[in-house]
Amino acid sequence: MAASLPPPSPPLPLFLFFAFAAASSFAVVVHSHRDAPSLAAGSLIASTCNRTLYYDVCVASLSSRPRSRRADLQGLAAIALEVSLAHAKVTVALAKNLSRRHDASGGEGHTYAAWCLRDCVEEYKEAVDVLRQSSAALRRGAYYDVNDLVSSAMTYSDTCESAYADKPGLQSPFAERSEYFFKLCSVAIAIANLLP
């Protein structure tokens, strides 16, 4: 006669899964009333960002500003423009710094790379200017102007990148920043287009 073995116990990972799920549910129930305003704000951010092409960029950029938790749709549009503007300003500073370093390292003259750096400084300065104008247009309720102005900012960034693309083998030091800037601006336009 074979000895009977005790029934197998459930696998430990399965047990941990159910324990974690139960604990998480409890935590949500306990905190749901206290966190109701931030959950509502989070849902406005999530529902708004669901209507953009770049959900993750949208959520990250809006959530980076504490006042987004209390913002309405127009407030979220203002934050999206503010984040885009801040990104453009940093890009101007980086471009100026690279241009100065290029000139200081003996890269002066009329080299194409030096021209591209100076061009990017000017293009992003223009982007900063039109993003400031777009913020003013948003405050006035001129949402169509916001769309046009932010689209112009995107064009300035694209012009910076195009100069590098015209020269085979020359890589833009701003490629990733410009791509992210494009996404930030796209988010700002999408949110502004949701306004009545």
C-alpha positions as CSV (number, residue, x, y, z in Angstrom):
1,M,0.0,0.0,0.0
2,A,1.3,3.4,-0.9
3,A,1.4,6.0,1.8
4,S,-0.9,8.9,1.1
5,L,0.7,12.2,0.7
6,P,-0.8,15.4,2.1
7,P,-2.6,17.6,-0.5
8,P,-0.3,20.1,-2.2
9,S,-0.3,23.6,-0.7
10,P,-1.0,26.5,-3.0
11,P,2.1,28.0,-4.5
12,L,3.7,30.8,-2.6
13,P,3.5,33.3,-5.4
14,L,-0.2,32.8,-5.8
15,F,-0.7,33.3,-2.0
16,L,1.4,36.5,-2.2
17,F,-0.7,37.8,-5.1
18,F,-3.9,37.4,-3.2
19,A,-2.5,38.9,-0.1
20,F,-1.2,41.9,-2.0
21,A,-4.5,42.3,-3.8
22,A,-6.4,42.2,-0.5
23,A,-4.1,44.7,1.1
24,S,-4.2,47.1,-1.9
25,S,-8.0,47.0,-1.9
26,F,-8.1,47.8,1.8
27,A,-5.6,50.7,1.3
28,V,-7.8,52.1,-1.4
29,V,-10.9,51.9,0.7
30,V,-9.2,53.5,3.7
31,H,-7.7,56.4,1.8
32,S,-10.5,57.0,-0.8
33,H,-12.4,59.5,1.3
34,R,-9.4,61.5,2.4
35,D,-7.9,61.6,-1.1
36,A,-11.1,62.4,-3.0
37,P,-10.0,65.8,-4.4
38,S,-6.7,64.4,-5.7
39,L,-8.4,61.4,-7.2
40,A,-10.9,63.7,-9.0
41,A,-8.0,65.8,-10.2
42,G,-6.1,62.7,-11.3
43,S,-9.2,61.5,-13.2
44,L,-9.4,64.9,-15.0
45,I,-5.8,64.7,-15.9
46,A,-6.2,61.0,-17.1
47,S,-9.4,61.7,-19.0
48,T,-7.9,64.8,-20.6
49,C,-4.6,63.0,-21.5
50,N,-6.6,60.1,-23.0
51,R,-7.6,62.6,-25.6
52,T,-4.1,63.4,-26.7
53,L,-1.6,61.5,-28.8
54,Y,1.0,61.2,-26.0
55,Y,-0.8,60.0,-22.9
56,D,2.4,59.4,-20.8
57,V,4.0,62.7,-21.8
58,C,0.7,64.5,-21.0
59,V,0.3,62.9,-17.5
60,A,3.9,63.4,-16.6
61,S,4.0,67.0,-17.7
62,L,0.7,68.0,-16.1
63,S,1.4,66.1,-12.9
64,S,4.8,67.9,-12.6
65,R,3.0,71.0,-11.5
66,P,1.3,70.7,-8.0
67,R,-1.5,73.1,-9.0
68,S,-2.7,70.6,-11.6
69,R,-4.5,68.7,-8.8
70,R,-6.9,71.7,-8.5
71,A,-7.0,72.8,-12.1
72,D,-9.9,72.8,-14.5
73,L,-9.5,72.1,-18.2
74,Q,-8.3,75.6,-18.9
75,G,-5.9,75.4,-16.0
76,L,-4.5,72.1,-17.5
77,A,-4.1,73.9,-20.9
78,A,-2.2,76.7,-19.1
79,I,0.1,74.1,-17.4
80,A,0.7,72.3,-20.7
81,L,1.8,75.6,-22.3
82,E,3.9,76.5,-19.2
83,V,5.8,73.1,-19.4
84,S,6.3,73.5,-23.1
85,L,7.7,77.0,-22.6
86,A,10.0,75.9,-19.8
87,H,11.4,73.1,-22.0
88,A,12.0,75.6,-24.9
89,K,13.8,78.0,-22.5
90,V,16.1,75.3,-21.3
91,T,16.8,74.3,-24.9
92,V,17.8,77.9,-25.7
93,A,20.2,77.9,-22.8
94,L,21.7,74.6,-23.9
95,A,22.0,75.7,-27.5
96,K,23.7,79.0,-26.3
97,N,26.1,77.0,-24.1
98,L,27.0,74.6,-26.9
99,S,27.5,77.4,-29.3
100,R,29.9,79.2,-26.9
101,R,31.8,76.0,-26.2
102,H,32.1,75.4,-30.0
103,D,33.4,78.9,-30.5
104,A,35.8,78.6,-27.6
105,S,37.2,75.3,-28.8
106,G,38.4,76.8,-32.1
107,G,35.2,75.9,-34.0
108,E,34.8,79.6,-35.0
109,G,34.3,80.5,-38.5
110,H,31.6,79.5,-40.9
111,T,31.4,75.8,-40.3
112,Y,28.1,74.3,-40.9
113,A,27.8,72.9,-37.4
114,A,28.5,76.3,-35.9
115,W,25.8,77.8,-38.1
116,C,23.3,75.0,-37.0
117,L,24.0,75.8,-33.3
118,R,23.4,79.5,-33.8
119,D,20.3,78.7,-35.9
120,C,18.9,76.5,-33.2
121,V,19.4,79.3,-30.6
122,E,17.4,81.6,-32.8
123,E,14.7,79.1,-33.7
124,Y,14.1,78.1,-30.1
125,K,14.1,81.8,-29.0
126,E,11.2,82.3,-31.6
127,A,9.5,79.2,-30.1
128,V,9.8,80.8,-26.6
129,D,8.3,84.0,-27.9
130,V,5.3,82.4,-29.6
131,L,4.6,80.2,-26.6
132,R,4.4,83.3,-24.4
133,Q,2.0,84.7,-26.9
134,S,0.0,81.5,-26.8
135,S,-0.3,81.7,-23.0
136,A,-1.7,85.2,-23.4
137,A,-4.1,84.0,-26.0
138,L,-5.3,81.2,-23.7
139,R,-6.0,83.8,-21.0
140,R,-8.0,85.8,-23.5
141,G,-10.0,82.7,-24.5
142,A,-8.6,82.9,-28.1
143,Y,-8.2,79.1,-28.4
144,Y,-7.8,79.2,-32.2
145,D,-4.8,81.5,-31.7
146,V,-3.3,79.1,-29.2
147,N,-3.4,76.3,-31.8
148,D,-1.7,78.5,-34.4
149,L,0.9,79.8,-32.1
150,V,1.9,76.5,-30.6
151,S,2.0,75.0,-34.1
152,S,4.4,77.8,-35.0
153,A,6.6,76.8,-32.0
154,M,6.7,73.3,-33.3
155,T,7.8,74.5,-36.7
156,Y,10.6,76.5,-35.2
157,S,11.9,73.4,-33.4
158,D,11.5,71.4,-36.6
159,T,13.5,74.0,-38.5
160,C,16.4,73.6,-36.0
161,E,16.4,69.9,-36.6
162,S,16.1,70.2,-40.4
163,A,19.3,72.2,-40.6
164,Y,21.2,69.2,-39.1
165,A,19.3,66.7,-41.3
166,D,20.5,68.6,-44.4
167,K,24.1,67.7,-43.8
168,P,24.8,63.9,-44.0
169,G,26.6,62.6,-41.0
170,L,25.9,65.6,-38.8
171,Q,23.8,64.8,-35.8
172,S,21.7,67.2,-33.9
173,P,22.6,67.5,-30.2
174,F,18.9,68.5,-29.7
175,A,17.2,65.6,-31.4
176,E,15.7,64.1,-28.2
177,R,14.8,67.5,-26.8
178,S,13.1,68.5,-30.0
179,E,11.2,65.3,-30.2
180,Y,10.0,65.7,-26.6
181,F,9.2,69.4,-27.3
182,F,7.0,68.3,-30.2
183,K,5.1,66.0,-28.0
184,L,4.7,68.6,-25.3
185,C,3.3,71.1,-27.8
186,S,1.0,68.4,-29.3
187,V,-0.4,67.9,-25.8
188,A,-0.9,71.6,-25.3
189,I,-2.8,71.9,-28.6
190,A,-4.9,68.8,-27.9
191,I,-6.0,70.2,-24.5
192,A,-6.6,73.7,-25.9
193,N,-8.8,72.1,-28.6
194,L,-11.0,70.6,-25.9
195,L,-11.9,74.0,-24.6
196,P,-15.3,75.4,-25.6
